[in-house]
Amino acid sequence: MMVFDISDPAAPSLSSTIAAGTRPFALTVADGYAYVLNYNSNTMTVVDISDPATPSISATIATGSNRLRSPFQAAMPMSRTIRPIT
């Protein structure tokens, strides 16, 4: 996962990177944490991004094999969810 500083929207800059799971397919950010759903491992990785220069993994949680109906994904606000174009 790449963490960007967007304090100046005209000139975003890369703050840091962190491995956040295998084949991430959905992401949301709330209250200093990034919640990353991972397709291959059927997990959600919780990344503490309160200090964007030094993100850290807070937890990895099993979501089960039915990724598209994950309760974690359903709880994510769609306005903040980013899905990669495949």
N, C-alpha and C positions, 0 to 999 in steps of 0.2 A: 504494500500500500504506500502511496506517495502522499505526503502531507504538504500542502501549499500554503504560503502566507498570501492572503488576498486582501490585506489591509489597504493596499493600493490596487484596485481592480484593473487599472490600466497596465499594471506591471506585476502580475503574480510571480512569486518566486518559490522554488522548491525548498522547503524547510528541512525535510527528512524523509526517510523511507523505513519501512518495517515489513517483515514477512507476516502476512495476516491470514494465512490459510491457503488451501489449494483450490484453484479456479473460483475466485470470488465472483458472485453474480448479482448481489444486491448489497447496498450500503446505505446506512443512514447515520446521521450525526446528531447527538443531543447531549446537552449538559457536559461537554468536555469528553465525551466518549464517542467512538465510531463503532458501529455494530455491523459486522461483515458476515453475510451468509456465504458459505463455501459449498459449491456444488459437488465436488468429488468426495469430500470427506463427511458430508452431511453434518456440518457443524456451524455454529455461529461463534465468531471470534470477537471479543470485546476488547477494544484498544483504547487505552487512556491517552487522549491527545490534549490534555489540559496544558501541557507544555509541548507545543508543536515541534520544538527542536529535539525532544527526547521522548517520542511515543513509546509506550510499553504495553505488552499484552496483559490484560487484567484477568481474563478468563477465556476458556474455550468450552462451549456447551454443545452436546449432541442434540441435533434437531430431528433425527429420524430420517427414514428413507423417502418420505413424501415431501420433497423440497418445496414444491409449489404451494403446499398448504401449511407450511410451517407457521405455528402460532407466533413466532418471533417476527416473521415477515408480515403477517397480518396486522401486527401491532405497530409496525413502522409507518410513520406519516408519509404518504405518497409524495407530498410536495418536497420532501427531502431525500427521497430514495433515488439513487442513480443506478441505472441498469446499463451494462455495456452493450454496444451494438455488435451483434454477431453476424 
